[in-house]
Amino acid sequence: MQLLKLLQLADSALPIGSAAHSFGLETLVAEEKLDADSLPCFLRDYLQETGVLEAAFCRASHRLMGSGWTALNQQLSARKPAPESRTASLTLGRRFLQLFLSLENGADPGGEAHYATAFGYVSRLLRVEEELAAAVYLQQTVNALVSACQRLMPLGQQRAARLLWDLKPAILESARASESADPDAACSFTPLVEIASMRHVALGTRLFIS
């Protein structure tokens, strides 16, 4: 039952607004720095950097007992230099928590909540094992990015399905690598994505909020 609930919460159709965000991908596509052919390599690199970082915070939230929630989210905020992506993560996290608490009994930790930390917190309440929670979080992240790319570039459903299928080993690898990543020291280096997120507001035509 817990796994079924988690699968629903990880569905791209969850009404929290994730479909409105591209996290900088729209800018990369508009500036011809990302296309369907380079997308697989891009997403693998993304998982090795941002994926491991966010999975580490998802795990840290899953382990967190008692105080420390505010500090954990502040630490993740500090690792998201692009205001657009940082705000999107916080907005989705708070909406995710609010939706979950409307469906299932649980205490609201209060304050700001990033999507990754909210997912880890909810997974612990559902008694879902930590590594599985991190892997499922990364799976839904990649699903959302690929879905955004389907609206931004000629990426058909069959090709998108194959891409998501082939990325499963990379998702598991990043989820497992995050186990030893200390949130106090964890970091990622994705300047192209961060700058693209910051430049998003300057696009003449935009499909996404971020």
C-alpha positions in Angstrom: 0.0 0.0 0.0 2.8 2.4 0.8 4.5 1.8 -2.5 1.2 2.4 -4.4 0.8 5.7 -2.6 4.3 6.7 -3.4 3.8 5.8 -7.1 0.8 8.1 -7.1 2.8 10.9 -5.5 5.6 10.5 -8.1 3.2 10.6 -11.0 3.8 13.5 -13.4 0.1 14.2 -13.4 0.2 15.1 -9.7 -1.5 18.5 -9.4 1.3 20.5 -7.9 2.3 22.5 -11.0 5.5 20.6 -12.0 4.5 20.7 -15.7 4.9 24.5 -15.7 8.7 24.3 -15.0 11.6 23.4 -17.3 14.4 24.4 -14.8 16.4 26.2 -17.5 15.9 23.7 -20.3 13.6 26.1 -22.3 16.5 28.6 -22.5 19.0 25.9 -23.5 16.7 24.8 -26.3 15.9 28.3 -27.4 19.6 29.2 -27.6 20.3 25.9 -29.5 22.5 24.5 -26.8 20.3 21.4 -26.3 18.5 19.2 -28.8 17.0 15.7 -29.0 20.3 14.2 -30.0 22.3 15.6 -27.1 19.5 15.1 -24.6 20.5 11.6 -23.4 24.1 12.7 -22.6 22.8 15.9 -20.9 20.4 14.0 -18.7 23.1 11.5 -17.6 25.4 14.4 -16.7 22.5 16.1 -14.9 21.9 13.0 -12.8 25.6 12.8 -11.9 25.5 16.4 -10.6 22.1 17.8 -9.7 20.6 14.3 -9.3 23.2 13.1 -6.7 22.8 16.5 -4.8 19.1 16.4 -4.6 19.0 12.7 -3.8 21.4 13.3 -1.0 19.0 15.9 0.5 16.0 13.6 -0.1 17.9 10.9 1.9 18.9 13.4 4.6 15.2 14.4 5.0 14.2 10.8 5.2 16.7 10.3 8.0 15.9 13.5 9.8 14.3 13.1 13.2 13.4 16.1 15.4 14.9 19.5 14.7 16.9 20.4 11.6 14.2 20.7 9.0 14.7 24.5 8.5 18.5 24.2 8.3 18.3 21.3 5.8 16.2 23.3 3.4 18.3 26.4 3.8 21.4 24.3 2.9 19.7 23.2 -0.3 18.6 26.7 -1.1 22.2 27.8 -0.8 23.1 25.2 -3.5 20.6 26.6 -6.0 22.1 29.9 -7.2 19.5 30.5 -9.8 16.5 32.3 -8.2 14.1 30.8 -10.7 15.0 27.2 -10.1 15.3 27.8 -6.3 11.8 29.3 -6.2 10.4 26.5 -8.4 11.8 23.9 -6.1 10.4 25.5 -3.0 7.0 26.1 -4.6 6.7 22.5 -5.7 7.9 21.2 -2.4 5.4 23.2 -0.4 2.5 22.2 -2.7 3.6 18.5 -2.6 3.6 18.6 1.2 0.2 20.3 1.3 -1.3 17.8 -1.1 0.1 14.8 0.8 -1.2 16.2 4.2 -4.6 16.6 2.6 -4.6 12.9 1.7 -2.8 11.3 4.6 -2.4 12.1 8.3 0.9 13.6 9.2 2.6 16.5 10.8 3.5 19.5 8.7 7.2 20.3 9.4 6.4 23.9 8.7 8.4 26.6 6.9 10.1 26.2 3.5 10.3 22.9 1.8 12.2 21.9 -1.3 10.7 19.3 -3.5 13.6 16.8 -2.7 13.3 17.3 1.0 9.5 17.1 1.0 9.7 13.9 -1.0 12.1 12.3 1.5 10.0 13.4 4.4 6.8 12.0 2.9 8.6 8.7 2.0 9.6 8.3 5.6 6.0 8.9 6.8 4.9 6.2 4.3 7.6 3.9 5.6 9.2 3.6 2.1 12.9 2.5 2.2 15.4 5.4 1.9 17.2 4.3 -1.3 13.9 3.5 -3.1 12.6 6.9 -2.1 15.7 8.6 -3.6 15.5 6.5 -6.8 11.8 7.3 -7.2 12.4 11.0 -6.7 15.1 11.0 -9.4 12.8 9.0 -11.7 10.0 11.6 -11.4 12.6 14.4 -11.9 13.8 12.9 -15.1 10.2 12.2 -16.2 9.4 15.9 -15.7 12.5 17.0 -17.7 11.8 14.7 -20.6 8.1 15.8 -20.6 9.2 19.4 -20.8 11.6 18.5 -23.7 8.7 16.9 -25.6 7.1 20.3 -25.7 10.3 22.1 -26.6 11.9 19.9 -29.3 11.0 17.1 -31.8 11.0 14.3 -29.3 8.3 11.8 -30.0 6.6 9.5 -27.5 8.5 6.4 -28.6 11.9 8.1 -28.4 11.0 9.6 -25.0 10.0 6.2 -23.7 13.2 4.7 -24.9 15.2 7.5 -23.3 13.5 7.1 -19.9 14.0 3.3 -20.1 17.7 3.6 -20.9 18.3 6.1 -18.1 17.2 3.6 -15.4 20.7 2.5 -14.6 21.9 6.1 -14.4 19.1 6.9 -12.0 20.0 4.0 -9.7 23.6 4.9 -9.9 22.9 8.4 -8.7 20.5 7.3 -6.0 23.2 4.9 -4.7 26.0 7.5 -5.0 23.9 9.9 -2.9 24.1 7.6 0.1 27.6 8.7 1.0 27.0 12.4 0.1 27.0 14.5 3.2 24.5 17.4 2.8 27.0 19.6 4.6 29.5 19.1 1.8 27.4 17.9 -1.1 27.5 20.1 -4.2 27.0 20.1 -7.9 28.6 22.0 -10.8 26.1 22.9 -13.5 26.9 26.5 -14.6 25.3 26.1 -18.0 22.0 25.0 -16.5 22.1 27.7 -13.7 22.8 30.5 -16.1 20.1 29.3 -18.5 17.6 29.3 -15.7 18.6 32.9 -14.8 18.3 33.9 -18.5 14.9 32.3 -18.9 13.0 35.5 -17.9 14.6 37.3 -20.9 13.2 34.9 -23.5 10.8 36.6 -25.9 8.3 33.7 -25.9 8.1 31.3 -22.9 6.1 28.1 -22.4 7.4 27.6 -18.8 7.6 29.6 -15.6 11.2 28.6 -15.1 
